[in-house]
Amino acid sequence: MKMVQPRARAIFGHTAREVQPPREGPEGQNLVLKQHGQDFLVGNKFSWADVQLIEAILAVEEKIPAVLSGFPQLQVVGNQARRNMSGKPKLHYCNARGRMESIRWLLAAAGVEFEECFLETKDDLTKLQKDGSLLFQQVPMVEIDGMKMVQSRAIANYIAAKHNLYGKDLKERALIDMYVEAIIDLNELIMTHSFQPADKKEQHLATIVDKATNRYFPVYEKVLKDHGQDFLVGNRFSRADVQLLETLLMAEECKPDILAKFPLLQSFKARTSNIPTIKKFLQPGSQRKPPIQEKDLPKLMQIFH
């Protein structure tokens, strides 16, 4: 421990002499370092060097809380980083399931409270696009840990990794990814059912049931049978279990007896539904969204088209 202070002083002292406090105003919400009259350490743009500096500040402070006492500029940096990484995640999407629902499920399963900012009109989406909040001009977008994350898979991966729902090693993560990608395929097929024309709904439902019962569910039933464990990967609760449960329940909304030939999936559903955080999410009044109703379609189409 005694060696940390001199080394930290050597690192932080050099940096502190070359930085200035963050600017005030809206830009003060971001981490701002000034070197050579610029905002960031290298090339006047946020880089890996800035990320590493933040990480170093927070890591050393865990060991020596007063390590930055002689570096007022870096105290500002550390305080800003903590503010950015605290608080509830904020979800930007419409008040419907869509591509945000699996993210809601993951946060709920991890016991993380979150806020939601619903898009009510096309103008709400346009505002996010124009202010630079949407990297690819699309939602869902989640404000979390100082980031404005987009792309639903990237968001879900981050949440799963942060909250230990992503396996203990690379092999387990690969299995989780395989299982989740297949679940997403079925999930998206189910999600599109409400948007089918009336004369195609029956055939689309038949496709859902066929693929669920002949392609996807037999695989998960076999996985549970082969290893005889409670969860899909490593005998520990993971993102794969969360998203499988979500999709099982969605499939039952389409056809209540769809799990009749899959006893292990029935047991899996009952078992995971009773995990305290999930049980809470399944209660009335939670942030879980109901299936899209036909009356909701015009509003959704107006927002996204």
C-alpha positions as CSV (number, residue, x, y, z in Angstrom):
1,M,0.0,0.0,0.0
2,K,2.9,2.4,0.8
3,M,4.1,2.0,-2.8
4,V,0.8,3.2,-4.3
5,Q,1.0,6.8,-3.2
6,P,4.3,7.7,-4.8
7,R,3.4,5.9,-8.0
8,A,0.0,7.5,-8.1
9,R,1.6,10.9,-7.5
10,A,4.0,10.3,-10.4
11,I,1.1,9.4,-12.7
12,F,-1.5,11.9,-11.5
13,G,1.0,14.7,-10.9
14,H,2.1,14.7,-14.5
15,T,-1.5,14.6,-15.8
16,A,-2.8,17.2,-13.3
17,R,-0.2,19.8,-14.4
18,E,-1.5,19.5,-18.0
19,V,-5.3,19.5,-17.4
20,Q,-7.8,22.2,-16.5
21,P,-11.2,21.8,-14.8
22,P,-14.2,20.8,-16.9
23,R,-16.1,23.6,-18.6
24,E,-19.4,24.8,-17.0
25,G,-22.7,24.5,-18.7
26,P,-24.2,21.6,-20.6
27,E,-20.8,20.3,-21.6
28,G,-19.8,20.1,-18.0
29,Q,-21.8,16.9,-17.8
30,N,-19.1,15.2,-19.8
31,L,-15.6,14.3,-18.7
32,V,-13.4,17.1,-20.0
33,L,-9.6,17.2,-19.8
34,K,-7.6,20.0,-21.3
35,Q,-4.1,19.3,-22.5
36,H,-2.2,21.8,-24.6
37,G,-5.4,23.9,-24.7
38,Q,-7.6,21.1,-25.9
39,D,-10.4,19.2,-24.3
40,F,-9.0,15.6,-24.1
41,L,-5.6,14.0,-23.6
42,V,-4.9,13.2,-27.3
43,G,-5.9,14.8,-30.5
44,N,-8.8,16.9,-29.1
45,K,-11.1,13.9,-29.1
46,F,-12.2,11.4,-26.4
47,S,-9.9,8.4,-26.6
48,W,-8.8,5.2,-24.8
49,A,-6.3,7.3,-22.9
50,D,-9.1,9.3,-21.2
51,V,-11.0,6.1,-20.4
52,Q,-7.8,4.6,-18.8
53,L,-7.3,7.8,-16.8
54,I,-10.8,7.6,-15.4
55,E,-10.3,3.9,-14.6
56,A,-7.0,4.6,-12.8
57,I,-8.5,7.5,-10.8
58,L,-11.4,5.4,-9.5
59,A,-9.3,2.3,-8.9
60,V,-6.6,4.1,-6.9
61,E,-9.2,6.0,-4.9
62,E,-10.6,2.6,-3.7
63,K,-7.3,1.9,-2.1
64,I,-6.4,5.4,-0.9
65,P,-9.4,7.6,-0.7
66,A,-7.4,10.8,-0.3
67,V,-4.9,10.1,-3.1
68,L,-6.2,13.1,-5.2
69,S,-6.1,15.6,-2.4
70,G,-3.2,17.4,-4.0
71,F,-4.7,17.4,-7.5
72,P,-7.9,19.5,-7.5
73,Q,-8.4,19.2,-11.3
74,L,-8.4,15.4,-11.1
75,Q,-10.7,15.5,-8.1
76,V,-13.2,17.2,-10.5
77,V,-12.6,14.4,-13.0
78,G,-13.2,11.7,-10.5
79,N,-16.3,13.3,-9.1
80,Q,-17.7,13.7,-12.6
81,A,-17.0,10.1,-13.4
82,R,-18.8,8.9,-10.3
83,R,-21.8,11.1,-11.1
84,N,-21.9,9.7,-14.6
85,M,-21.8,6.1,-13.3
86,S,-24.4,6.5,-10.6
87,G,-28.1,6.8,-10.8
88,K,-30.7,4.7,-12.5
89,P,-30.4,3.7,-16.2
90,K,-32.7,5.7,-18.3
91,L,-34.5,3.9,-21.2
92,H,-35.6,5.8,-24.3
93,Y,-38.3,4.0,-26.3
94,C,-42.0,3.9,-26.9
95,N,-44.4,2.5,-24.2
96,A,-44.4,-0.9,-25.7
97,R,-42.3,-4.1,-25.8
98,G,-40.4,-4.0,-29.0
99,R,-36.7,-4.2,-28.9
100,M,-36.5,-2.6,-25.4
101,E,-38.4,-5.4,-23.6
102,S,-35.5,-7.8,-23.4
103,I,-33.4,-5.0,-21.9
104,R,-36.2,-4.3,-19.3
105,W,-36.1,-8.0,-18.5
106,L,-32.4,-8.1,-18.0
107,L,-32.3,-5.0,-15.7
108,A,-35.2,-6.3,-13.7
109,A,-33.6,-9.8,-13.4
110,A,-30.4,-8.1,-12.1
111,G,-32.5,-6.1,-9.5
112,V,-31.6,-2.8,-11.2
113,E,-34.2,0.0,-11.0
114,F,-34.6,2.0,-14.1
115,E,-36.4,5.0,-15.5
116,E,-38.2,5.3,-18.8
117,C,-38.6,8.2,-21.2
118,F,-41.4,7.2,-23.6
119,L,-41.5,8.4,-27.2
120,E,-45.0,9.7,-27.6
121,T,-44.7,11.4,-31.0
122,K,-42.5,11.5,-34.1
123,D,-41.1,14.8,-32.8
124,D,-39.8,13.0,-29.7
125,L,-37.7,10.7,-31.8
126,T,-36.6,13.5,-34.1
127,K,-35.4,15.5,-31.1
128,L,-33.1,12.6,-30.0
129,Q,-31.8,12.2,-33.5
130,K,-31.0,15.9,-33.8
131,D,-29.3,16.3,-30.5
132,G,-26.8,13.5,-31.2
133,S,-28.2,11.0,-28.7
134,L,-28.7,8.3,-31.2
135,L,-25.5,7.1,-32.8
136,F,-27.3,5.4,-35.7
137,Q,-30.5,7.5,-35.5
138,Q,-32.4,4.6,-34.0
139,V,-33.9,3.5,-30.6
140,P,-33.7,1.8,-28.2
141,M,-31.3,4.0,-26.4
142,V,-30.2,3.5,-22.8
143,E,-28.4,6.1,-20.7
144,I,-26.2,4.1,-18.4
145,D,-22.8,4.6,-16.7
146,G,-22.3,7.9,-18.5
147,M,-23.0,6.5,-21.9
148,K,-25.8,6.7,-24.3
149,M,-25.9,3.2,-25.6
150,V,-27.7,2.1,-28.7
151,Q,-28.1,-1.3,-30.5
152,S,-30.1,-3.7,-28.4
153,R,-27.6,-6.5,-28.5
154,A,-24.8,-4.3,-27.4
155,I,-26.9,-2.9,-24.6
156,A,-27.9,-6.3,-23.4
157,N,-24.4,-7.6,-23.5
158,Y,-23.2,-4.7,-21.4
159,I,-25.9,-5.2,-18.8
160,A,-25.3,-8.9,-18.6
161,A,-21.6,-8.6,-18.2
162,K,-21.9,-5.8,-15.6
163,H,-24.3,-7.9,-13.5
164,N,-22.7,-11.3,-13.7
165,L,-25.3,-12.7,-16.1
166,Y,-22.8,-13.6,-18.8
167,G,-21.0,-16.7,-17.7
168,K,-17.7,-17.2,-15.9
169,D,-15.4,-17.7,-18.9
170,L,-15.2,-17.4,-22.7
171,K,-16.7,-20.8,-23.3
172,E,-19.7,-20.1,-21.2
173,R,-20.2,-16.8,-22.9
174,A,-20.1,-18.5,-26.3
175,L,-22.8,-20.9,-25.2
176,I,-24.9,-18.0,-23.8
177,D,-24.5,-16.1,-27.1
178,M,-25.6,-19.1,-29.1
179,Y,-28.7,-19.7,-27.0
180,V,-29.6,-16.1,-26.9
181,E,-29.2,-15.5,-30.6
182,A,-31.7,-18.3,-31.3
183,I,-34.1,-17.0,-28.7
184,I,-33.9,-13.6,-30.4
185,D,-34.9,-15.2,-33.7
186,L,-38.0,-16.7,-32.2
187,N,-38.7,-13.6,-30.1
188,E,-38.6,-11.3,-33.2
189,L,-40.9,-13.7,-35.1
190,I,-43.4,-13.4,-32.2
191,M,-43.1,-9.7,-32.0
192,T,-44.0,-9.2,-35.6
193,H,-47.3,-11.1,-35.3
194,S,-49.3,-8.0,-34.3
195,F,-48.2,-6.2,-37.4
196,Q,-49.3,-8.9,-39.8
197,P,-52.3,-8.1,-42.1
198,A,-55.5,-9.7,-40.9
199,D,-55.5,-12.2,-43.8
200,K,-52.0,-13.4,-42.9
201,K,-52.2,-13.6,-39.1
202,E,-53.4,-17.3,-39.0
203,Q,-50.5,-18.5,-41.3
204,H,-48.0,-16.4,-39.3
205,L,-49.2,-17.9,-36.0
206,A,-48.8,-21.4,-37.5
207,T,-45.3,-20.5,-38.5
208,I,-44.5,-19.3,-34.9
209,V,-45.9,-22.5,-33.4
210,D,-44.1,-24.7,-36.0
211,K,-40.7,-23.1,-35.4
212,A,-41.1,-22.9,-31.6
213,T,-42.1,-26.5,-31.2
214,N,-39.9,-28.1,-33.9
215,R,-36.8,-26.0,-34.1
216,Y,-36.2,-24.0,-30.9
217,F,-37.9,-25.6,-27.9
218,P,-36.5,-29.1,-28.5
219,V,-33.0,-27.7,-28.3
220,Y,-33.5,-26.1,-24.9
221,E,-35.4,-29.1,-23.6
222,K,-32.4,-31.3,-24.7
223,V,-29.9,-28.9,-23.1
224,L,-31.7,-29.1,-19.7
225,K,-32.1,-32.9,-20.0
226,D,-28.4,-33.6,-21.0
227,H,-26.8,-31.7,-18.1
228,G,-29.6,-32.1,-15.6
229,Q,-29.0,-28.7,-14.1
230,D,-31.4,-25.9,-13.3
231,F,-30.1,-23.3,-15.7
232,L,-28.9,-23.4,-19.3
233,V,-25.2,-22.7,-18.8
234,G,-22.8,-23.5,-16.0
235,N,-25.6,-24.3,-13.5
236,R,-25.9,-20.6,-12.8
237,F,-28.5,-18.0,-13.7
238,S,-27.5,-16.1,-16.9
239,R,-28.8,-13.8,-19.6
240,A,-29.8,-16.9,-21.6
241,D,-32.2,-18.0,-18.8
242,V,-33.7,-14.5,-18.6
243,Q,-34.4,-14.3,-22.3
244,L,-35.6,-17.8,-22.7
245,L,-38.2,-17.2,-19.9
246,E,-39.3,-14.0,-21.6
247,T,-39.8,-15.8,-24.9
248,L,-41.6,-18.8,-23.3
249,L,-44.1,-16.5,-21.8
250,M,-44.6,-14.7,-25.1
251,A,-45.1,-18.0,-26.9
252,E,-47.7,-19.0,-24.4
253,E,-49.6,-15.7,-25.1
254,C,-49.8,-16.9,-28.7
255,K,-50.8,-20.5,-27.8
256,P,-51.4,-21.3,-24.1
257,D,-50.5,-25.0,-24.4
258,I,-47.4,-24.5,-26.6
259,L,-45.2,-26.1,-23.9
260,A,-47.3,-29.2,-23.5
261,K,-44.7,-31.5,-25.0
262,F,-41.8,-29.9,-23.1
263,P,-41.9,-30.9,-19.4
264,L,-38.4,-29.6,-18.6
265,L,-39.2,-26.2,-20.1
266,Q,-42.4,-26.1,-18.0
267,S,-40.3,-26.8,-14.9
268,F,-37.7,-24.2,-16.0
269,K,-40.5,-21.6,-16.5
270,A,-41.9,-22.3,-13.0
271,R,-38.4,-22.3,-11.4
272,T,-37.1,-19.1,-13.0
273,S,-40.4,-17.3,-12.6
274,N,-39.9,-17.6,-8.8
275,I,-36.5,-16.0,-8.7
276,P,-37.3,-13.0,-6.5
277,T,-36.3,-10.2,-8.9
278,I,-38.2,-11.9,-11.8
279,K,-41.2,-12.7,-9.6
280,K,-41.4,-9.0,-8.8
281,F,-41.2,-8.1,-12.5
282,L,-44.0,-10.4,-13.3
283,Q,-46.4,-8.8,-10.9
284,P,-49.1,-6.4,-12.1
285,G,-47.9,-2.8,-12.0
286,S,-44.3,-3.6,-12.9
287,Q,-42.5,-2.0,-15.9
288,R,-43.1,-5.1,-17.9
289,K,-45.1,-4.2,-21.0
290,P,-48.2,-6.1,-22.2
291,P,-48.6,-7.4,-25.7
292,I,-49.2,-4.8,-28.4
293,Q,-52.9,-4.3,-29.1
294,E,-54.3,-3.5,-32.5
295,K,-55.5,-0.1,-31.3
296,D,-51.8,0.8,-30.5
297,L,-50.5,0.2,-34.0
298,P,-51.4,3.5,-35.6
299,K,-49.5,5.5,-32.9
300,L,-46.5,3.3,-33.1
301,M,-46.4,3.5,-36.9
302,Q,-46.7,7.3,-36.6
303,I,-43.6,7.5,-34.4
304,F,-41.4,5.2,-36.4
305,H,-42.5,5.9,-40.0
